[in-house]
Structure formats: structure tokens, C-alpha cells
Amino acid sequence: MSDAHGEKHHLVAVHAAREAGALAMTYFGADYAKWEKSRDNPVTEADFAVDLLLRQRLQAFGSGYGWLSEESVDDNSRRTARRVWVVDPIDGTRAFIRGQPHFAVCIALLEDGRPISAVIFNPATDELFEASEGGPALLNGVRVQVSAKDKLQDARMLASKGVFQHERWTNPWPAMHVESRNSIAYQVALTASGHFDGCMNLWGAYDWDLAAADLILRSAGGHITDHTGAALRFNQDTLRHPSIVAANPALHGLLLERLQV
């Protein structure tokens, strides 16, 4: 893909994310329909409205692009297309429903299975994280990078509450400052920008949660893998990733070391 074409598709993604975020905010805190797709898996009419808008804006960019979204039926276009849009209209739907500003619109463009353009936009906080392949990670247009924290002690971590106190750990974790955010993509973006030192999720996530986050984190100088240290691979037969560990290189290594139990 040429640089000019690459820059154009990235600008389309940024504009689509901002427009989608504005649409999501018209629902946020208002009265709207909500239901469960499956047990403990909520969705709202806002998710579907944002999904439709993103599909219209991104697919208008050009033909021949595959499509993968959490809120769309997998039409298998992703299996044959070289380039695939991967989106999560509202990552963090539970937070959205609760009125918490911990959700994000996620857009990635894959080329041959790797993310080459990424946008994560939290419209409630007006934080837009972005990256293009080979370029820096940006937050609202300003370059960001992962923190330099190289010890687990007192690290600022994003993870589910209680994960570090779980009975499976025979060796207690050092004292850390741990917070949670419902959106996995937003967790990774906050790690990429250095607001937190790392994030960890041991319950799994999907391509639409992670494709944009993967590129942004790596563009910020960080490492993102599963708990075994394996790199994330996208647009595979299975779209689910078993776990996520993201941090700067030094801290990432320390986290992986502790996870090998």
C-alpha cells in the first residue's frame, strides 16, 4: 500500500472514529434499549447504531476490503480480502451502560493479517489514540510512549480487581497500584500513553478488542503478547485470544516471568 493511500485510509479511520464517538455520546446517559446477546454479554441499540455508521463510512473508502465487527455477523469477507477493517463500535459496553467514561470506539485496518492503521477513541474523555505502521503512537496529536517503570513493586497496573490476589499464585505479587477499566482496548491505550505501566487480562479477548490496541502499544515502544509471550495474530480461524499482557519491555518481561506458574 502506498504511503499516500495509507495516510488517506488512516484519516478516514480517524474521522469515522470521531463521528462514531459523537453518535455514541448522544446515547450515553440517556434512555435506550439494552439486552443480553448471551449470558453476561450486554449490548445496546447504541452499539448497533455506531456499528452501522462505521460500516457506512469505512466501506465507502473503497471496495475489496473485508469486514469484521463485534456487532456484525461474520460474512467471511475477511477470509479472502487482503485488507480487512476490524472494529468494535463500543468496547466497554458495561461501562457505557453504567454511565462510566471507560469505553472506546476501536478501528483497525489489517493488511495480510497485521494491523497497519489503528484508532482508539474515548469520546467521553476526548482521548483519541492512533498509530500507523512505522509511525509513532499519538494521543490527541501528541507523541506518547510507554512508561520506563522496570519493577513490579508500586507499578500502576490495569487489571480485573483481585487478579493479583487469586489463590493460584503460590508466590504473592508485590504491592502494586491496581485499577480496572471495562474496555480492554482503552486499558492498552492508557498503557501505551504511559498513564499506566502495564495491563493484564487473563480471561481472553477478541480481534476487535485488540487489533488497534496492538499497533498503538507497539508504536509506543511496548510489548503486547498473550501470557506465554506469543505475539498476537489476527484474522485467524479463531478470533479469540486467551490472554493479554501489555507493558514496556522491561516490565512485560517481569510480568511474563511471574505468569509462568
N, C-alpha and C positions, 0 to 999 in steps of 0.2 A: 504494500500500500504506500503510495507516495506521501511525502511529508505534508503537502498541501491538502491532499484528501484526508489524511489523518487529522490534521488540525480542524478541518471542516466538520468531520464527524464528532470530534470532541466538543466543539462549540455547540453542535446540535444537542448533544447529550446534556451539557450544562444548562442550556436554555430550557430543555424539556424538564430537567430536574427542578429548576426554579418554578416553572409553570405548574408542575405537578405538586410541588410543595405548597404553592399558594392555594391550589384547589383543596388539598388536604386540610389546610387551616380553616377553610370555610365550614368544615365538619367538626373540627377539634373543639371540644367543649360544648357542642350543640347536641341536638336530638337527632339521632339517625338509627337506622336498622342495624342490628348486630345479631349474629348467631354463631353456632359452632360447626365448622366443617367436619370435625371429628372430636372425640373427647379431649377437652382441654386445648382445643385448637381454634381460637376465635377468629372471626372475620367480620368485616363491616361493609356497609354499602360504600363507604369512603375508599376502602381497598380496591373495590371494583371500578369505581369512578376514576381513580388515579391510574389504575391499570389500563383502562380504555384510552385515557388521554396519552399515556406514554406510548402505547402501541400506535396510535394515530400519528404522533409526532416523529417517532423513531423510524417507523416503517415508511414514512413519507420521504425519508432520506434517500432511499434507493431500493431497487428490487434485488432479490438474490440473497437477502440477509435472513438467517434463521431467527427464531424467536423462542425464548424461554422465560417464563414468568411464574412466580408462585401462584398467581391468581388466574392463570390461563391454562387450559387443557394443553398438554404437550402434544403438538401437532406433528412432531418428528421432523420439522423443518431443520432443526438443529443438527440432525444426524448427517445431512448431506451438504449443508452450507459451509463454506469456508469461514465465513464471518457470522457471528451469532450475537444478537442483543440478549443480555441476561438482566432481568430487572426484578426487584422486589418493590412493589408500589408503596407499601408502608411496612418497613421492617421494624418490629416492635409494636405490633397491634395491641397487645395487652396494655402497654404503657399509654398508647393513644386512647384506648377506651377509658382508662383511669384518669385521663387528663394530665398525665405526666409528660414533660417535654423530652422524652428519651426514645424517640423514633426517628426514622430517616427514610428518604426515598433513595433507592440504590439503582444505579445503572452501570453496566459494564459492557464493553464490546470485546468479544473473543475473536481472535484470528488463529485458526488452526489449534484451537483449544486453550490458548493463553490470552489473558486479558491485556489489551493494548490501549484501552481508554477506560477511565473509571471516575465516577462521581457518586459521592455520598452527601446528601443534603438533609440537614435537620432544619426544617422551616420554623419550628417553634423557637429555636435559639439563633436562627440565621447563621448557621455554620455550614459552609459548603467546602467539602474536602474533595480534591480532584488530583488526578495524575494521568499522564500519557506515557506510553512506553518510552523509556530512555530519558524522560524528563524528571523534574523534581516533584515532590508532593507539595500541594498548596492548600492553605486554609484561607478562604476569602481573598485569594490572590497573593498571599504572602507565603514564602517557602517555609516549610516546617520539617522537623526531623525528630526521630525517636530520642528519648532521654539517654543520659550517659550512666544511669544507675547500674552498678555492677555487683550489687549484693542483694540477697533476698531480704535481709533484715531491713525493716522500715520501708520496703518498696511499696509504691502505690499501685495496687492491683485492682483490676476489674474482673469479677468472677461471681458466680452464684453464692449467695450467703451460706456460710457453713461448709463450703467445699474444702477448705483447708483444715477444718476440724473433724473431717469424716473419719470414722473408725478404721478405714482401710489403711490409713497412714500409720505405720509402726514407728516411724521416726517423726516426731512433731515438727511442723513447719515453724520457721522463725516468725516473730511478730511482724505483721505487715498491716498497712492501711488498706482495707478491702472495701470496695463499693460495688454496686451492681447497676447495670443498665439493661433494659429489656432487649434492646436491639444489639445483636452481635456485631453487625456492620459498624454501628456507632461506637461500640467498645473498641474495635480495632482502629477506627479513625482517631479516637481520642488517644490511643497508644501511639499512633503514627505522629501525632502532633506534639507528643511529649507531655500532654496533660496528665497522663498516667504512664507508669513504667512498663506495664505489661497487662495482658488479659489472657484468660484461660477458660475454656468451655469443654467439659468432658462428656457432654450429653449429645453432641453432634449438631450439625448444621448442614445447609444445602448450598448448592451453587449460587442461588440468588442472594443468599446471605453474605457470601464470601468472595465472589469474583471481583467485585470492585474493591473490597477491603484488601484483598491480597495484593493488588497492584499498588494501592496507595501506601500500604505498610512497607512494602519492599522499596518503593520510591523514596520513602523517608529514611531508608537505611536500616530497616528492621528485618527480622526473620519471622516467617509465619509458616507453621507446619502442623501436622497432627501430633499426638502425644508421643509417637515413636520417632519423630524427627523427619517423617516423609513429607516432601513438598506436596502442596495441594494440586490436584489435577482436575480440570474442568471439562464439562461436556462429555462425560463418560457414560457407560451404560447405567451405572448408579449415580445419582446426583447428590447423595448424602455423604458427608464427611464425618468420620467417627468422633473427632475431637479437634480442638483448636488451641494452639499455643502461639502467642504473638508477643514479641518484645524486641528490645535491642539485642544485638548478637550475644553480648556477654550474659545478660540476664536470661535470654532464651536458652542458652546452654545450661545454666543453673536450674532452670525450671524443668527441662527435659531430664536432667540428671536425677532430680527428685521424683519424677514421674515413673521412672523405671523400677517399679516395685512388683 
